[in-house]
Every structure is written in C-alpha cells, then in structure tokens.
C-alpha cells in the first residue's frame, strides 16, 4: 500500500513538472478556464440575486386577475390590484372551482371586515398566509415566527410589537407593510383567517356574557367610507366566516388571460377584473429569461470544454516520443494516463481557483453599479445565502478540474492504446 502511494505521489510530481515546462501555454490555458468559470460563477450568483429581486418586485404587483361579486368596486393602479371595501361576498368554497380552471396558478382569498381598532374605525383584511399574493411581499418589519396577530398597513402609525384593542380583544402588531400608494391597502390591518375566526368567537362569547360592546363613533363621523355604523363591527351576529370578499388570481406561466377570463365568466354573479397586462406578461417571461441565461452559460462551458480538449490533444501529440520512452522504460499505460490527466486537472483547477476570485470581483462591481441601479428601480439585489455561495464556489473549482479531466481524457486514451514504438515514431511523422 505504501509503495502504491509512493508511485502515485511520483506521478503527481511528474505532472506538476510538466506544467512548469511550458509555463506560458499553461498560463494561457488557465486564463481561458479562469474567464469561463469566473463568468459562469458570476452569472449564477447574479442570476440568483436578480431572480429573487425580480420575483419579489413582481409579486408586489398583486394579482393578475381578481374575482369579486358583481357589485364590488376594484382599485386598479400601476403597481397593485386591490379590492375596495364592500359588503358583497362570495362563498369560500368557490376557490376550488376557480383553482381547477386551466391557466390559474394560484388562488388567494381575502375577506374585508370593518372593525374598531383602538376605538377608531378601520378595515380588517383577512387572508391566508399560505396562499397570499399581495400582503406578505410588502412586509418591511416583522416579528420572528409564523404570522400571528395584526399586520399594519403602511399608512398606519402602529408600532411593531405593541398591543392594540380590536373590538375589545387585545392583539399584538406582528408586522408592518411598506407604503403602496393605494389608500384602502395602506390604511387597513391584515390578519389570518384563523385570527379573524378567533376574534369573532371572542366577541360573541363576550356578548353572551353580557360584556358591553365597544361604542362606535358619533353619526357625523362615519367609521369607514361606504360603511354604516352597524356594519363597522367585526362582532356582528350576521358575519359569516365561510364567505370571502374577493379571490386574487395569479396565472401560471404561459397562460393567456383572455382564456382564463372566458372560463371564469361562466361562474354566475361574479365580475372579473384584469390587472396590468404588461406586468403579467413580464412575470411570466421571467422564468424563460433565466432559462435562456442558463442555456447561454452551458453553451459557453461546452465551448470551453472543446477548447481544452483541442489544446491537450496538441500537448499529448507533441509528447508522443516522451510518452513512448516512458512506456519503453516500464511505465504502465494507466500510469501514463494518470500523468496526463493530473496535469490537465492541475492547470484547469488553478484556472478555476483564479476564476472564483475573478467572478467575485465581477460580482462586487456589479453590485455597486447595476445592482445599485436595479435597487433604484425597486428590484432589490440581495446576495444568496452563505451556504449557496459556499456550495457554488466548491462546485466551480471542482467543475474546472473535471473540465480538464474530460478534455484530456480522449487524447490520453489515444496515447494509452498506442505501442511504445508507435509513440516514438509518431513524433517524427
């Protein structure tokens, strides 16, 4: 075993000496690998960061389509599609029928309920955190853990972590949203459907015990625009929990909005409102764009592999005489292959290590230039998690070494199959 290790170490030393014999050529080959691996590494990390940033930016645009009762008003802006406060509702189980329509990727129900928060009239918007499209993406402050309590809109002065009274029930502010510029969205409180059910149960239990209900504001100060004082209370005995105010829809990639709208039109007593079509098409094209970048990077690496293979084919051919002499002195064919492949792995591995530094420098310049510009446009540039960066760095170096092994394998295999006499004579031809 020790003898085999000594032989392997000797073959690695011979391969390292061969690298130093033609330093300029080795430097140029390493530089080619450095450029290829560095650009591929930088493209992956920048693509990851921009994908997350663009996905977050697009997800803040709300829904592609909104299904509401026929009499409901919908607020359409250039950045967000939201539902105006309304008394009209739809059955909650309609979500299953909508989700079964081809082209519908996600369905997010919402329920708007007027209530008294700290004695002031406000809208509560209940949503499902697991299926949300337009609330959690606007979170700028939040407490750790799952969604619990209230989320304050960007136009409210609520502080994170403070306790507020909602129709007599204390609830903690879990998070705050950024300002969207849409009044009904910025001036509302958000909570999960489960929290809304708990609140309704609390109110009805308090009424059963004879506890006084929170007093509404005087008649000359309507609590919420378009709402009566009797309705401005989440404790209303007529409040049904199996009803929703709207279904927010996001189309699946490649789906056509007109076809989905046509299918939704078969549902009675509903109105379908479409958002910004440019934003919808841009979001659907995002995955195609990223696939195109990945395909371009793959073609670049294939071209680099062909280049490495051609260079090592020439390197092995010019050393046929040397390889033949080694074979004549007793070197085994596998040992000759080991020397050639190790030389290739050393050159391309060093190139990959340099490429890692080159790619990191490109990313830093990108973050300070185009990344800053994207941030001004509302597309945040956030670095991938540390574990992803570490894995991608190790893969980049490993791939560069494997690139040399694959590129030099065919020339080494061809030299392995030739006889020592043919190798010595081939150099003179």
Secondary structure, DSSP 8 states (H G I E B T S, - for coil): -HHHHHHHHHHHHHHHHHHHHTHHHHHHHHHHHHHHHHHHHHHHHHHHHHHHHHHHHHHTTB-SEEEEETT--EEE-SS-EEE---S--EETTHHHHHHTSTTEEEEEEEEEEEEEETTEEEEEEEE-GGG-SSSGGGEEEE-SSS--SEEE-TTS---TT-EEEETTEEEEEEEEE---S-HHHHTEEEEEHHHHHHHHHHHHHHHHTT--------TTS-SSTT--TTTS-TT-TT--TTEESEEEEEE-TT--HHHHHHHHTTSTTEEEEE--HHHHHHHHHHHHHHHHHHHHHHHHHHHHHHHHHHHHHHHHHHTHHHHHHHHHTT--HHHHHHHHHHHHHHHHHHHHHHHHHHHHHHHHHHHHTHHHHHHHTT-------HHHHHHHHHHHHHHHHHHHHHHHHHHHHHHHHS-HHHHHHHTT-
